[in-house]
Amino acid sequence: MTSPWLHIVGIGEDGMDGLTPATRAVVEAAEVVIGGDRHAVLSPAVTAERLAWPATFDAMIALIRAQRGRRAVVLVTGDPLWFSVGARIGRAIDPAEIVYHPQLSAFQLAAARMGWSLADVETVSVHGRPVAQMVAFVQPDARLLILTTGADTPAQIATYLTQRGFGQSRMTVFAAMGGADEARFDGIAATWDHVVPPFNTLAVECLAAPDAALLPRVPGLADALFQSDGTLTRQEVRAATLAKLMPMRGALLWDIGCGSGSVAIEWMRAARYARAIGIEPLGDLRAMAAANALALGTPRLDLIDGTAPECLAGLPAPDAICIGGGLSDVTFAAAWDALRPLGRLVVNATTPQAEAGLASLHASRGGDLVRIAVSRAVREESGVVWDDAMPVLQWSAVKR
Protein backbone atom coordinates (compact mmCIF):
# COMPACT_ATOMS: atom_id res chain seq x y z
CA MET A 1 0.00 0.00 0.00
CA THR A 2 1.27 3.47 -0.93
CA SER A 3 2.36 5.58 2.03
CA PRO A 4 1.81 9.36 2.14
CA TRP A 5 4.96 11.37 1.51
CA LEU A 6 3.45 14.73 0.53
CA HIS A 7 1.74 17.08 2.98
CA ILE A 8 -0.35 19.97 1.65
CA VAL A 9 -0.75 22.47 4.46
CA GLY A 10 -3.17 25.38 4.56
CA ILE A 11 -1.77 28.42 6.34
CA GLY A 12 -3.42 31.70 7.28
CA GLU A 13 -2.35 35.25 8.08
CA ASP A 14 -1.47 34.14 11.62
CA GLY A 15 1.23 31.92 10.13
CA MET A 16 2.70 29.00 12.06
CA ASP A 17 0.92 30.10 15.22
CA GLY A 18 -2.43 29.28 13.59
CA LEU A 19 -1.51 25.66 12.81
CA THR A 20 -2.44 22.77 15.07
CA PRO A 21 0.53 21.33 16.98
CA ALA A 22 0.52 18.20 14.79
CA THR A 23 0.50 20.18 11.53
CA ARG A 24 3.16 22.56 12.81
CA ALA A 25 5.37 19.58 13.61
CA VAL A 26 4.94 18.31 10.03
CA VAL A 27 6.08 21.64 8.59
CA GLU A 28 9.01 21.96 10.98
CA ALA A 29 10.20 18.41 10.18
CA ALA A 30 10.00 18.88 6.40
CA GLU A 31 13.07 18.46 4.23
CA VAL A 32 11.65 20.62 1.46
CA VAL A 33 8.87 23.24 1.50
CA ILE A 34 7.22 24.49 -1.70
CA GLY A 35 5.21 27.71 -1.68
CA GLY A 36 4.90 31.31 -2.74
CA ASP A 37 6.68 34.35 -1.36
CA ARG A 38 3.85 35.16 1.07
CA HIS A 39 3.97 31.60 2.44
CA ALA A 40 7.67 32.03 3.18
CA VAL A 41 6.89 35.25 5.06
CA LEU A 42 4.23 33.39 7.09
CA SER A 43 6.67 30.63 8.07
CA PRO A 44 10.02 32.41 8.61
CA ALA A 45 11.47 29.98 11.15
CA VAL A 46 11.24 26.92 8.91
CA THR A 47 14.74 25.64 8.07
CA ALA A 48 13.85 23.23 5.23
CA GLU A 49 14.97 23.79 1.67
CA ARG A 50 12.64 26.33 0.04
CA LEU A 51 11.34 25.91 -3.50
CA ALA A 52 9.21 28.57 -5.18
CA TRP A 53 6.10 27.96 -7.25
CA PRO A 54 6.91 27.48 -10.96
CA ALA A 55 5.08 29.55 -13.56
CA THR A 56 2.80 26.77 -14.87
CA PHE A 57 0.70 23.97 -13.37
CA ASP A 58 2.56 21.31 -15.36
CA ALA A 59 5.89 22.57 -14.05
CA MET A 60 4.45 22.68 -10.53
CA ILE A 61 3.39 19.03 -10.70
CA ALA A 62 6.78 18.02 -12.10
CA LEU A 63 8.55 19.88 -9.29
CA ILE A 64 6.41 18.20 -6.63
CA ARG A 65 6.85 14.72 -8.10
CA ALA A 66 10.60 15.25 -8.09
CA GLN A 67 10.46 15.44 -4.27
CA ARG A 68 9.12 11.87 -3.85
CA GLY A 69 11.27 10.14 -1.23
CA ARG A 70 11.75 13.31 0.80
CA ARG A 71 9.60 14.77 3.59
CA ALA A 72 7.80 17.30 1.36
CA VAL A 73 5.37 20.04 2.33
CA VAL A 74 3.38 22.31 0.02
CA LEU A 75 2.14 25.51 1.66
CA VAL A 76 -1.11 27.02 0.35
CA THR A 77 -3.50 29.65 1.62
CA GLY A 78 -6.50 28.52 3.66
CA ASP A 79 -8.26 25.28 2.75
CA PRO A 80 -6.18 23.34 0.18
CA LEU A 81 -9.30 21.74 -1.33
CA TRP A 82 -11.57 24.79 -1.67
CA PHE A 83 -10.72 26.82 -4.82
CA SER A 84 -7.08 26.02 -4.17
CA VAL A 85 -4.17 24.26 -5.80
CA GLY A 86 -4.61 21.21 -3.56
CA ALA A 87 -7.36 19.85 -5.79
CA ARG A 88 -5.18 20.21 -8.90
CA ILE A 89 -2.34 18.35 -7.19
CA GLY A 90 -4.72 15.60 -6.09
CA ARG A 91 -5.77 15.00 -9.70
CA ALA A 92 -2.15 14.52 -10.78
CA ILE A 93 -0.76 12.59 -7.81
CA ASP A 94 -2.38 9.58 -6.17
CA PRO A 95 -4.40 10.92 -3.19
CA ALA A 96 -3.11 7.97 -1.17
CA GLU A 97 0.30 9.69 -1.27
CA ILE A 98 -1.05 12.99 0.09
CA VAL A 99 -2.12 14.22 3.52
CA TYR A 100 -4.16 17.43 3.52
CA HIS A 101 -4.05 19.85 6.47
CA PRO A 102 -6.92 22.36 6.08
CA GLN A 103 -6.94 25.84 7.57
CA LEU A 104 -9.91 28.19 7.77
CA SER A 105 -10.67 29.38 4.23
CA ALA A 106 -11.17 32.97 3.15
CA PHE A 107 -14.83 32.09 2.53
CA GLN A 108 -15.30 30.90 6.12
CA LEU A 109 -13.58 33.94 7.56
CA ALA A 110 -15.48 36.41 5.36
CA ALA A 111 -18.81 34.71 6.12
CA ALA A 112 -18.06 34.97 9.83
CA ARG A 113 -17.18 38.67 9.51
CA MET A 114 -20.43 39.31 7.59
CA GLY A 115 -22.59 37.10 9.82
CA TRP A 116 -23.67 35.09 6.76
CA SER A 117 -24.41 31.38 6.69
CA LEU A 118 -22.21 29.68 4.11
CA ALA A 119 -25.15 27.45 3.22
CA ASP A 120 -27.01 30.55 1.96
CA VAL A 121 -24.32 32.17 -0.20
CA GLU A 122 -22.67 31.53 -3.56
CA THR A 123 -18.91 31.04 -3.35
CA VAL A 124 -17.08 32.11 -6.51
CA SER A 125 -13.44 32.41 -7.49
CA VAL A 126 -12.16 34.84 -10.10
CA HIS A 127 -8.59 34.41 -8.83
CA GLY A 128 -6.64 33.68 -11.99
CA ARG A 129 -9.94 33.37 -13.84
CA PRO A 130 -11.99 35.79 -15.99
CA VAL A 131 -13.84 38.28 -13.81
CA ALA A 132 -16.84 38.07 -16.16
CA GLN A 133 -17.74 34.60 -14.94
CA MET A 134 -19.22 36.04 -11.73
CA VAL A 135 -21.98 37.67 -13.83
CA ALA A 136 -23.90 34.38 -13.93
CA PHE A 137 -24.35 34.54 -10.15
CA VAL A 138 -25.83 38.04 -9.95
CA GLN A 139 -29.46 37.68 -8.86
CA PRO A 140 -31.76 39.88 -6.74
CA ASP A 141 -30.98 39.41 -3.03
CA ALA A 142 -28.14 36.96 -3.73
CA ARG A 143 -25.15 36.99 -1.43
CA LEU A 144 -21.79 36.34 -3.05
CA LEU A 145 -18.36 35.63 -1.60
CA ILE A 146 -15.71 36.12 -4.25
CA LEU A 147 -11.99 35.32 -4.22
CA THR A 148 -10.48 38.10 -6.31
CA THR A 149 -7.61 38.40 -8.76
CA GLY A 150 -6.09 41.58 -7.34
CA ALA A 151 -6.54 45.16 -6.19
CA ASP A 152 -8.54 46.13 -9.30
CA THR A 153 -11.06 43.28 -9.15
CA PRO A 154 -13.59 44.84 -6.72
CA ALA A 155 -13.85 47.95 -8.92
CA GLN A 156 -14.35 45.78 -12.01
CA ILE A 157 -17.13 43.86 -10.28
CA ALA A 158 -18.71 47.11 -9.10
CA THR A 159 -18.84 48.22 -12.74
CA TYR A 160 -20.50 44.95 -13.81
CA LEU A 161 -23.09 45.32 -11.07
CA THR A 162 -23.84 48.95 -11.90
CA GLN A 163 -24.20 48.27 -15.64
CA ARG A 164 -26.76 45.56 -14.92
CA GLY A 165 -28.95 47.60 -12.58
CA PHE A 166 -27.41 46.35 -9.34
CA GLY A 167 -25.59 49.58 -8.50
CA GLN A 168 -27.01 49.77 -4.98
CA SER A 169 -25.51 46.40 -4.07
CA ARG A 170 -23.49 46.49 -0.85
CA MET A 171 -19.85 45.51 -1.21
CA THR A 172 -17.29 44.66 1.47
CA VAL A 173 -13.63 43.88 0.86
CA PHE A 174 -11.57 42.01 3.46
CA ALA A 175 -7.79 41.88 3.41
CA ALA A 176 -5.29 39.99 5.61
CA MET A 177 -8.11 38.25 7.49
CA GLY A 178 -6.95 36.66 10.71
CA GLY A 179 -3.72 38.65 10.82
CA ALA A 180 -2.52 41.72 12.65
CA ASP A 181 -3.07 43.90 9.56
CA GLU A 182 -6.64 42.78 8.83
CA ALA A 183 -8.58 45.51 7.02
CA ARG A 184 -12.16 46.04 5.89
CA PHE A 185 -13.59 48.34 3.20
CA ASP A 186 -17.36 48.93 2.83
CA GLY A 187 -19.24 50.66 0.04
CA ILE A 188 -21.89 50.65 -2.67
CA ALA A 189 -21.20 49.33 -6.19
CA ALA A 190 -22.30 52.50 -7.96
CA THR A 191 -19.93 54.69 -5.95
CA TRP A 192 -17.12 52.24 -5.17
CA ASP A 193 -13.80 54.12 -5.00
CA HIS A 194 -11.74 52.28 -2.38
CA VAL A 195 -8.08 51.47 -2.96
CA VAL A 196 -7.67 47.98 -1.55
CA PRO A 197 -4.74 45.59 -1.04
CA PRO A 198 -4.04 43.17 -3.91
CA PHE A 199 -4.80 40.03 -1.88
CA ASN A 200 -8.43 40.31 -0.85
CA THR A 201 -11.85 38.67 -0.61
CA LEU A 202 -15.07 40.38 -1.68
CA ALA A 203 -18.55 40.02 -0.18
CA VAL A 204 -21.49 41.29 -2.26
CA GLU A 205 -25.14 41.62 -1.27
CA CYS A 206 -26.95 42.01 -4.59
CA LEU A 207 -29.69 44.65 -4.57
CA ALA A 208 -31.66 45.08 -7.80
CA ALA A 209 -33.17 48.30 -9.15
CA PRO A 210 -36.61 48.12 -10.82
CA ASP A 211 -34.95 48.13 -14.24
CA ALA A 212 -32.24 45.59 -13.36
CA ALA A 213 -31.37 42.88 -15.86
CA LEU A 214 -32.87 39.58 -14.72
CA LEU A 215 -30.60 36.75 -15.82
CA PRO A 216 -31.84 33.53 -14.18
CA ARG A 217 -29.73 30.41 -14.46
CA VAL A 218 -32.80 28.44 -15.51
CA PRO A 219 -32.61 28.17 -19.34
CA GLY A 220 -34.77 30.46 -21.42
CA LEU A 221 -33.10 33.88 -21.37
CA ALA A 222 -34.81 36.58 -23.40
CA ASP A 223 -33.76 36.69 -27.06
CA ALA A 224 -32.88 40.38 -26.74
CA LEU A 225 -29.98 39.53 -24.42
CA PHE A 226 -28.07 37.89 -27.27
CA GLN A 227 -26.32 39.46 -30.22
CA SER A 228 -27.60 37.62 -33.29
CA ASP A 229 -27.88 37.69 -37.07
CA GLY A 230 -31.54 36.70 -36.72
CA THR A 231 -31.02 32.91 -36.79
CA LEU A 232 -30.97 32.64 -33.00
CA THR A 233 -32.55 29.57 -31.37
CA ARG A 234 -35.63 31.26 -29.91
CA GLN A 235 -36.27 31.49 -26.19
CA GLU A 236 -39.00 28.85 -25.92
CA VAL A 237 -37.25 26.38 -28.24
CA ARG A 238 -33.97 26.99 -26.43
CA ALA A 239 -35.56 26.21 -23.06
CA ALA A 240 -37.01 22.96 -24.45
CA THR A 241 -33.64 22.08 -26.01
CA LEU A 242 -31.77 22.60 -22.73
CA ALA A 243 -34.35 20.50 -20.87
CA LYS A 244 -33.49 17.57 -23.16
CA LEU A 245 -29.73 18.22 -22.98
CA MET A 246 -29.91 18.12 -19.14
CA PRO A 247 -27.01 20.35 -17.98
CA MET A 248 -25.09 18.83 -15.07
CA ARG A 249 -22.17 19.87 -12.91
CA GLY A 250 -18.90 19.71 -14.84
CA ALA A 251 -20.52 18.14 -17.92
CA LEU A 252 -19.32 18.90 -21.47
CA LEU A 253 -21.55 19.95 -24.38
CA TRP A 254 -20.73 19.95 -28.06
CA ASP A 255 -22.85 22.61 -29.77
CA ILE A 256 -22.53 21.77 -33.47
CA GLY A 257 -23.48 24.77 -35.57
CA CYS A 258 -23.59 26.95 -32.47
CA GLY A 259 -24.34 30.22 -34.30
CA SER A 260 -24.33 33.05 -31.78
CA GLY A 261 -23.87 30.60 -28.93
CA SER A 262 -27.20 30.84 -27.11
CA VAL A 263 -27.59 27.09 -26.38
CA ALA A 264 -23.96 26.63 -25.28
CA ILE A 265 -24.09 29.73 -23.08
CA GLU A 266 -27.29 28.67 -21.35
CA TRP A 267 -25.85 25.17 -20.84
CA MET A 268 -22.83 26.65 -19.04
CA ARG A 269 -24.99 28.99 -16.93
CA ALA A 270 -27.33 26.20 -15.85
CA ALA A 271 -24.84 24.06 -13.90
CA ARG A 272 -21.65 24.80 -11.95
CA TYR A 273 -18.48 24.14 -13.95
CA ALA A 274 -20.42 22.97 -17.02
CA ARG A 275 -18.26 23.27 -20.15
CA ALA A 276 -19.14 23.76 -23.80
CA ILE A 277 -17.41 23.60 -27.16
CA GLY A 278 -19.16 25.62 -29.84
CA ILE A 279 -18.44 24.55 -33.43
CA GLU A 280 -19.19 27.26 -35.99
CA PRO A 281 -17.56 27.86 -39.41
CA LEU A 282 -18.69 31.48 -39.80
CA GLY A 283 -16.37 34.03 -38.23
CA ASP A 284 -19.05 36.69 -37.72
CA LEU A 285 -21.17 34.26 -35.72
CA ARG A 286 -18.21 33.10 -33.64
CA ALA A 287 -17.49 36.76 -32.80
CA MET A 288 -21.11 37.21 -31.69
CA ALA A 289 -20.91 34.01 -29.61
CA ALA A 290 -17.73 35.26 -27.91
CA ALA A 291 -19.34 38.62 -27.12
CA ASN A 292 -22.48 36.92 -25.79
CA ALA A 293 -20.42 34.58 -23.63
CA LEU A 294 -18.53 37.49 -22.07
CA ALA A 295 -21.69 39.51 -21.44
CA LEU A 296 -23.61 36.62 -19.89
CA GLY A 297 -20.94 35.23 -17.58
CA THR A 298 -19.54 32.25 -19.53
CA PRO A 299 -16.18 33.56 -20.82
CA ARG A 300 -14.75 30.04 -20.94
CA LEU A 301 -16.95 29.00 -23.88
CA ASP A 302 -14.55 27.27 -26.30
CA LEU A 303 -15.26 28.26 -29.91
CA ILE A 304 -13.90 26.22 -32.83
CA ASP A 305 -13.73 27.23 -36.48
CA GLY A 306 -14.84 24.13 -38.33
CA THR A 307 -17.60 21.91 -39.65
CA ALA A 308 -18.79 18.50 -38.56
CA PRO A 309 -17.88 15.74 -38.78
CA GLU A 310 -14.30 16.68 -39.77
CA CYS A 311 -13.59 18.86 -36.72
CA LEU A 312 -14.97 16.39 -34.16
CA ALA A 313 -11.96 14.09 -34.18
CA GLY A 314 -9.74 14.62 -31.17
CA LEU A 315 -12.26 16.59 -29.11
CA PRO A 316 -12.89 15.40 -25.52
CA ALA A 317 -15.87 13.05 -25.27
CA PRO A 318 -19.08 14.99 -24.59
CA ASP A 319 -21.89 14.37 -22.13
CA ALA A 320 -24.37 16.05 -24.47
CA ILE A 321 -24.52 17.20 -28.08
CA CYS A 322 -26.79 19.74 -29.74
CA ILE A 323 -26.96 19.79 -33.53
CA GLY A 324 -28.58 22.96 -34.75
CA GLY A 325 -27.95 22.55 -38.46
CA GLY A 326 -26.12 20.57 -41.09
CA LEU A 327 -27.36 17.14 -39.99
CA SER A 328 -26.14 14.28 -42.16
CA ASP A 329 -25.83 10.55 -41.64
CA VAL A 330 -22.07 10.91 -41.28
CA THR A 331 -22.35 13.76 -38.75
CA PHE A 332 -24.95 11.89 -36.73
CA ALA A 333 -22.86 8.71 -36.65
CA ALA A 334 -19.73 10.60 -35.54
CA ALA A 335 -21.64 12.48 -32.87
CA TRP A 336 -23.44 9.42 -31.53
CA ASP A 337 -20.24 7.39 -31.39
CA ALA A 338 -18.47 10.20 -29.50
CA LEU A 339 -21.16 10.51 -26.81
CA ARG A 340 -20.33 9.13 -23.41
CA PRO A 341 -22.69 6.53 -21.87
CA LEU A 342 -25.93 8.23 -20.77
CA GLY A 343 -25.07 11.10 -23.12
CA ARG A 344 -27.90 13.18 -24.55
CA LEU A 345 -28.24 14.17 -28.19
CA VAL A 346 -30.71 16.80 -29.44
CA VAL A 347 -31.26 17.79 -33.05
CA ASN A 348 -33.43 20.73 -34.14
CA ALA A 349 -34.69 21.05 -37.70
CA THR A 350 -36.74 23.61 -39.64
CA THR A 351 -36.37 22.59 -43.29
CA PRO A 352 -38.38 19.79 -44.98
CA GLN A 353 -35.19 17.89 -45.80
CA ALA A 354 -33.92 18.05 -42.23
CA GLU A 355 -37.33 17.11 -40.86
CA ALA A 356 -37.36 14.03 -43.08
CA GLY A 357 -33.99 13.07 -41.63
CA LEU A 358 -35.33 13.36 -38.07
CA ALA A 359 -38.39 11.28 -38.95
CA SER A 360 -36.03 8.61 -40.25
CA LEU A 361 -33.96 8.79 -37.04
CA HIS A 362 -37.07 8.38 -34.95
CA ALA A 363 -38.16 5.37 -36.99
CA SER A 364 -34.78 3.65 -36.76
CA ARG A 365 -33.55 4.64 -33.29
CA GLY A 366 -36.57 5.65 -31.27
CA GLY A 367 -36.09 8.59 -28.95
CA ASP A 368 -38.51 11.52 -28.73
CA LEU A 369 -39.78 13.44 -31.74
CA VAL A 370 -41.59 16.69 -30.93
CA ARG A 371 -42.85 19.58 -33.03
CA ILE A 372 -42.52 22.91 -31.21
CA ALA A 373 -44.74 25.72 -32.47
CA VAL A 374 -44.63 29.11 -30.74
CA SER A 375 -46.95 32.08 -31.28
CA ARG A 376 -46.36 35.41 -29.60
CA ALA A 377 -48.98 38.05 -29.04
CA VAL A 378 -48.35 41.39 -30.76
CA ARG A 379 -50.46 44.37 -29.80
CA GLU A 380 -51.68 46.49 -32.71
CA GLU A 381 -54.27 49.26 -33.03
CA SER A 382 -56.90 46.74 -34.00
CA GLY A 383 -56.09 44.54 -31.02
CA VAL A 384 -53.82 41.57 -30.34
CA VAL A 385 -52.61 39.51 -33.26
CA TRP A 386 -50.50 36.37 -33.14
CA ASP A 387 -47.03 36.25 -34.65
CA ASP A 388 -46.30 32.62 -35.50
CA ALA A 389 -42.65 31.59 -35.36
CA MET A 390 -41.33 28.94 -37.73
CA PRO A 391 -42.13 25.52 -36.21
CA VAL A 392 -39.16 23.43 -35.07
CA LEU A 393 -39.02 19.65 -35.22
CA GLN A 394 -36.88 18.28 -32.39
CA TRP A 395 -35.49 14.78 -32.01
CA SER A 396 -33.74 13.73 -28.82
CA ALA A 397 -32.40 10.54 -27.28
CA VAL A 398 -30.26 9.25 -24.41
CA LYS A 399 -27.39 6.90 -25.22
CA ARG A 400 -27.81 3.76 -23.14
N, C-alpha and C positions, 0 to 999 in steps of 0.2 A: 504494500500500500504506500502511495506517495505521501511523504511527510512535508508539512509546510516549511518553506524556507524564506518566504517573502511576507513581510508585514506592511500593510498599508494603514498608516496612522493619520487620523484626522486631528488637526491642531487648530486652536482658536487664538484670538488676540491675547489671551492670558498665557500663551506659550506653554512651556513644560509644566508650569504650576497648575494648569487646567487639566492635565492628564491624570488618569487613575494611577495609583502606584505601580500596578502591573504593567500598564502600557508605557509608563515612564521608564521602567526597568528595561523594556524591550528596546526603546530608542537608545538608552545609554549603553546597552550592550552591543549595539550594532557595529558591524565592521564597515559598512558603507551606507550612507544616507543620501537619497536622491530627492531633490526638491527645488523649489524656486528661491529667488533671493529673499523674499519675505519669510519663507519658512526657515531659512538660515538665521534671520534676525530673531525669530521666535524661539529658536533653540540654540543660543550662543554657546552653551557649555558642552555641547556634544563634541566628542573628540574623534568620531569616526571619519573616514574618508568622505569628502563631500563631492557629489556629482550633480551638475546642474541639468535642468530639463533641456532636452534637445528641441530643435525647432519644429519637428513633425512628430505625429503619433507613431508612425512606423519606426522612426529612429528611437523614440522613447521605449517602445516595446523591445527593440533590439538591445538597447542599453540595459534594460532591466533583466532580460534573459541572460545577458552576459555575466550577471552577478550570481547565477545559480551556484550553489556550493559555499556561498558566504552568508553571513548573517546580514540580510539586506532589509532596509526600511525605506519606504516611500512616504514622504510627508505631503499631505494635501490639506486643503482648508475645509474644516467642518466635517460633514458626513461623507465618507469616500464613495458611497453608493447613491447619493442623491444629487443629480446634475453635477457629477464630479468624475474625475479621471479614473476612479476606482472601477467603475463599471466597464470602461474601455479596456483596462488591464485584465479584468476578469473574463472578457471574451477572447483574449489572446493567450492567456496562460491558464492552465488547469486550476479551477477554484480550489481544488484539494491542496494546492501548493501555497495558498494564500491565507493569511489571517487578517481580517479587517478589524480595525479599532475605531469605531465611530466617535465623533465629537458632536456637540450640538451644532446643527446646521444654521446657516444664515436665515433660512425660512423659519425655523423654530424660534430663533432669537427675535426676529422682526415681528412674528405673530405675537410673542409674549409682550413686546414693547407696545404693540397696537391693541392688545387685549382681544385679538381675533382667534377664533377656533380654526386650526388648520384644516379641519374637516369641511369648513364652509368657505374656503378660499381656493382660487386657482394659483398654482405655483408654476412659474414660467421662467425659463432662462434665455436671455439674449446675450449671454457672455460668450463671445466668440461666434455668435450666430447673428443672422440678420434681425435688426430691430423690428422690421415690419411684421415678423411672425406673431408679435403680441397683439396685433390688430384683431385677430380671430377671437380673442378672449374678451374684447370690450363689449360689455352688455350693461343695460341699466341695473344699477345697484350691485354689480359684481365687485368683489374684492380681489385684488391681484397682488401677489408678492412676486417681484421680478428681480432676478440676478442680472446685473447690468454689465455692459461691456467697458464702461469707463466714465469719466467725469461728464462727458457730453450726452450720455444716454438719457438721463432724466429729462433734459430739455427737448430731446428728439421725441420722446414719448409724450411730453406735454403738447407738442405741436400736433402729433397724430390725434390726440384726444380732442384738442380744440377744433381741428379741421372737421371732425366727425360729430360735432355737437355735444361733446362731453367736456367742454372747457371749464365747467364748475367742479370737476372732479377734484377730490382732495388727494394731495400727493405728499408723501413723507419719505425722505431719504435718510438711511442710517449708514454710518461709517464707523469702522473699528469697533463693532459691537463686542462687548465683553472685555474690552481693554481699557486702559487708563485714558486713552484719547477718544473714547466713544463720542460721536457727535450726531445730532439730529437736525434735519432741515424740513420745515413744514411750509406748504403753500398750496395754491390753486393752479391747475393746469394752464388756464388762460393767461395768468400773470406770472408764471414761474420764471424767476430770474436768479436763483441761488447758484453760487459757485461751490461745487461739492468736490470732495476727494475722489480720486479715480477708482478706488476700490469701494463699492457701495452696493446697498440693496434698497430697492424701491418698493414702497407700499402704495397702492392706488385704490381709492374708493370711487367707483365710477358713478357719476351723477349725470343723467341725460337731460338735455334741454328738450322742449316740445318738438323741435325740428331735428332732433338727433337722428343720425343714420342708424337704423335697426338692422343688424346683420346677424341673425340667429345662426347657430351652427347646424340646425336642422335643415336639410336640403330644400331648395326652392327659393333662392334669393331672387329679388325682382330683376327683370331683364335689364332695366335701366342702369343697374350697377355695373354692367359689363360693357366694355368697348366691343363693338361688333361690326361686321360688314353686312349685317342683316340676316346671316344664316345661323344665328345663335340657336342652340337647343332651348326651346321656350320653357318658361318657369315651370308650368305644370308637367310637361313631358320630362323635364330634367328631374323633378322631384320623383316621378314614377321610375325613371331610369336608376336613380341613386338607391331607391328602395330595393330594386332587384340586384344591384351591385353589392349592397350590404357592406358599407364601410366598417372596418374594424381596426382596432389599435395596431399600428405598425404595419398594416397590410399594404401591398403594392398593387396599383392599378396601371394597366396599359390603356391609354385613351387613343385609339387608332383613328386618325382623322379628327384631331382634337379641336380644330378651328380656333376660336378665341379662348378656349380653355375652360369653359363654364363647368363641364362635368368633372374634369380633373380637379379643379379648384374646390368645388363643393365636396368632392370625395375627401380631399385633404383637410378641409375644415370640419368634417363630420366626426372624425375620430382622431385621438391623440396619436401623433407620430405616423399617421397614414402618409404614404408616399405615392407619387404618381409620375409616370412618364407619358408625356404628350407627344404623339407622332404626327407631324404636320409638314407637308412639302412646301407650303406657301409661306414665304418670308413675312409678308404683311400680317398674316394671321398669327404667326408665331410671335411677332412683335406685340400684337394686341394681347395674346395670351400671357406674355411676360408682364405687360403693364397691369393686366387684371390680377395676376397672381400677387404682384407687389401691393396693389391697392387693397386687396381683400385678405391679406395676412398669410399667404402661402408662397413666400419667395423661393422656396426650395423646389417648386415644380420644375421637373427636368424636361426640357423641350428638345426634340430631335428632328432634324431636317431629313425627311425620308418618306418612303412609301412602303406599305406592307404588300407582300410578306418579306421583301428583301431585307428591310432594316430590323426585322425581329430577331434575327440570329445573333446570339451573344448577349441579349438582354437578360437581366435576372428574371427568374420565373415569377409570374404574377399571381396574385390571389384573385384578381378580377380583371376582366377586359370589357371595354366598351368599344363597339365598332359603329361609328357614326356615318360612314360612307365608304364606298369602294369595296363592298363585300364581293368576294369571289370564292369559288370552291377552294382555291389554293390558300387564300388568306384565312378562310375559316379553319381549314385543316391545320395550318401552322399555329393559329391562335389557340385552337382547342388542345393541340398536343402540348403547347407550352404551359397551359394552365396547371397550377398545382392541384392536388386532390381537394375536393370541396370548393374549387374555384368557381366563380360565377361569370357567365358570359352573357352580354346583352347587345343586341343588334337593333338599331332603329332604321327604318326605311320609309321613304316618301314617294319613290318612283314606282311605276308598275313593274318594271324589271326587277327592282330590288325586292318588292313585295312578293313577287313570284318565287324568288330565291328563299325568302323566309317561310313561305308556305311549304316549299319543298323540304326545308330543314325541319319544320314541325312534323311533317309526315314521316320523315326518316328517323328523327332523333327524339321526338317528343318535346318536352319542355313546355313553356307557356307562350301562346301567341295571342296578343292583345292589340286591338285597334284603339288608339287614343285620339279622341276628337274634342277639341276645346273651342268654346265660343265665349267671347268677352263682350260684355255690354258696353255700348258706346252711346253717350247721351247726345242727341241732336235736337234741333228746334222742334221737330215733329214728335219727339219722344225718344225712347230707348230703342236702338236697333242692335242686332247681334252681328259681331264681326267674327266670322268663322275662320279659324286657323287651319292650315293644311293638315289633314289627318296624318297620324304617324302609326305605322304598323311596327309593333315591338315583339321580338322573339327573345326569350331568355331561358337559361337552363343552368343547373348546377352539375358540375363534373363529379360523378360518384364512381 
